[in-house]
């Protein structure tokens, strides 16, 4: 009969052996540290995007003020004449290309590439299954045509010859561990090992003294919380990028409109003059169309009168 000190020493030795063989505290610690760094980077990026959004709001207010000032300056004739000369010089310069929001386009392209890769993998797996099925059918046909070949084994017989665990299908409710226990019990003519319930696990002296298991559980809980935060950070970052993309387009439009210093209100005389010009252009266009139509009609009549056989009138 061993003393309590010897039993405790034996438990500690066994725990040290199990920790060395099964414990992965170093690996989980490294994973947790990497997740913490990724989380801090994501939070920092989101904060920078928020500050950038505030700057864009201030810039939008400035463009609104510029547009309002320009609309007031447009009523001065001398200023308009000066700006017309300036715009003529600007027209000679090549237009500047608009900035592309690279981050949004990169995410869009990456999503499309990921979808294509996923579809390609699915197609490869499907083609592989079809090839295996065709090969199996070909072997069955060859075996059926050859009387000297051994008959193909049935699927259940093939499973029963390899291992007892193959008798269970993938959709069987029994777990893999339970199947292994039952297989071991059948092969050794023993009763299967029952799994411990929660009360037995709580009272187990090994689990009580295994501090590395508790540390790993705490690390896994923290990993789960960090992954949930990372998901929310990703969604918030994507939403902020889309919002800033829309704001940039609005600012670009306001800048172009605010740079046009000919925003003064047109007089009634100028409006009437432009309307008369449009009416004159419309009349000239109608005259040209009528003249072309009359020319075509004359040509068609001439061809109909000169032909020996009557041609039906296609204009009806």
Beta strands, then each sheet from edge to edge (+ up, - down):
end
